[in-house]
Amino acid sequence: MRHLKGVSPLIAAVLLVAFTMATALVVVTWITDFTQQQTSNIGARGEQQTLCAYSTLSIDRDDISVISNITNVTVTYSTGSEILNITGFTVRDANGVTYVNTTSPNTDSVVRNLGVGSSVKLTNYLLTGQIPSGVAWKEVRVTAVCQSRYVVAGTVTGQ
């Protein structure tokens, strides 16, 4: 009968340490790459968000008309650095009722690519309901999206 010899304890310990170190190296490399990638992504998003935070929409109070359920609004992209896409607007009447536009401003290429310093007149946009006769508008709010992610809004009150 033959007796098989096992691996010497010294060689087993060396192999175990080598295997552990190789596994640790793989894990550390993966964690380092993952952390660097996430830090880079977060930094880029923070930079984009900061650029969009400086964007300002101004609404010309004298060029707003709200008649029944049809609205005309002139919007100026006064400060910022990124292209904005106007996504819609709301009108609130003196009774506190809010009406949302149902016609999408985003179908017009001029509105989809509103650059800094440019103005656009949104004409004949329909609202979700009709403002009652004799009730004035109290607030008009225009919303846009900066870099397809961050909302920019301009609001004008009173009539």
C-alpha positions in Angstrom: 0.0 0.0 0.0 1.3 3.4 -1.0 0.9 6.4 1.1 0.4 9.7 -0.7 2.2 12.6 0.6 0.4 15.9 1.1 1.7 19.3 0.3 4.2 20.6 2.8 2.8 23.0 5.4 5.2 25.7 4.3 4.2 25.5 0.6 0.5 25.4 1.6 1.0 28.6 3.7 2.8 30.3 0.8 0.1 29.3 -1.7 -2.7 30.5 0.7 -1.0 33.9 1.2 -0.3 34.3 -2.6 -4.0 33.5 -3.4 -5.2 35.9 -0.8 -3.0 38.7 -2.0 -4.0 38.1 -5.7 -7.7 38.3 -4.7 -7.1 41.4 -2.6 -5.3 43.0 -5.6 -8.2 42.3 -7.9 -10.7 43.8 -5.3 -8.6 46.9 -4.6 -8.1 47.6 -8.4 -11.9 47.2 -9.0 -12.8 49.5 -6.1 -10.2 52.1 -7.2 -11.5 52.2 -10.8 -15.2 52.3 -9.6 -14.5 55.1 -7.2 -12.6 57.2 -9.8 -15.4 56.7 -12.3 -18.1 57.7 -9.9 -16.1 60.7 -8.7 -15.6 61.8 -12.3 -19.4 61.4 -13.1 -20.5 63.3 -10.0 -18.0 66.1 -10.8 -19.3 66.4 -14.3 -22.9 66.5 -13.1 -22.1 69.1 -10.5 -20.4 71.3 -13.1 -23.5 71.0 -15.4 -25.8 71.8 -12.5 -23.8 74.8 -11.6 -23.9 76.1 -15.2 -27.6 75.6 -15.3 -28.1 77.3 -11.9 -27.1 80.6 -13.5 -29.8 80.4 -16.2 -32.6 82.9 -15.8 -35.8 83.2 -17.8 -37.6 86.6 -17.8 -41.2 87.0 -18.8 -42.3 90.3 -20.4 -45.2 91.4 -18.1 -46.4 93.9 -20.8 -46.6 91.2 -23.5 -48.8 88.7 -21.8 -52.3 88.1 -22.9 -54.6 85.5 -21.4 -58.0 85.4 -23.0 -60.3 82.5 -22.0 -58.1 79.5 -22.6 -55.6 81.1 -25.1 -52.3 82.5 -23.9 -49.5 84.6 -25.5 -46.3 85.0 -23.5 -42.9 86.5 -24.4 -39.9 84.9 -22.7 -36.3 86.0 -22.7 -33.4 83.8 -21.7 -31.5 86.6 -19.9 -28.6 85.0 -18.1 -26.8 81.7 -18.4 -24.6 79.8 -20.7 -26.4 76.6 -21.7 -29.1 76.0 -24.4 -32.6 75.8 -22.8 -35.6 73.9 -24.0 -38.9 75.4 -23.0 -41.2 72.7 -21.8 -44.3 74.5 -20.8 -46.0 77.2 -18.7 -48.8 77.6 -16.3 -51.2 80.5 -15.6 -52.8 81.0 -12.2 -55.8 83.2 -12.0 -56.8 85.6 -9.2 -59.0 82.9 -7.7 -56.0 80.7 -7.2 -56.8 78.2 -10.0 -53.8 77.0 -12.0 -54.1 76.3 -15.7 -51.4 74.3 -17.6 -50.6 74.7 -21.3 -51.7 71.7 -23.4 -49.9 72.8 -26.6 -46.3 71.7 -26.3 -43.8 74.6 -26.9 -41.2 71.9 -27.5 -42.5 71.2 -31.1 -41.0 74.5 -32.3 -37.2 74.3 -33.1 -36.7 77.9 -32.0 -38.1 77.1 -28.6 -36.3 73.8 -28.3 -32.9 75.6 -28.7 -33.3 78.9 -26.8 -29.9 80.5 -26.5 -28.7 83.1 -24.0 -29.9 86.6 -24.8 -32.7 85.4 -27.2 -36.4 85.9 -26.8 -39.3 83.9 -28.1 -43.0 84.7 -28.2 -45.2 81.7 -27.4 -48.5 82.5 -29.2 -51.9 80.9 -29.2 -51.1 78.3 -26.6 -54.1 76.5 -25.2 -54.7 76.0 -21.5 -56.4 73.1 -19.7 -59.4 75.2 -18.8 -60.9 78.6 -19.4 -60.2 81.5 -17.1 -63.7 82.9 -16.1 -64.7 86.1 -17.7 -63.6 89.1 -15.7 -61.0 87.2 -13.7 -57.4 88.4 -14.2 -54.3 86.3 -14.3 -52.3 86.4 -11.1 -49.1 84.5 -12.1 -47.5 83.2 -15.2 -44.7 80.7 -14.9 -42.5 79.4 -17.8 -40.4 76.3 -17.3 -37.5 75.0 -19.4 -35.0 72.2 -19.2 -31.2 72.8 -19.1 -29.0 70.0 -20.4 -32.0 67.7 -20.6 -31.9 67.4 -16.8 -32.3 70.5 -14.7 -35.4 72.7 -14.5 -35.2 76.4 -15.0 -38.2 78.6 -14.4 -39.3 82.2 -14.8 -42.2 83.7 -13.0 -44.1 87.0 -13.2 -46.9 88.0 -10.9 -49.7 90.4 -10.8 -52.0 92.1 -13.3 
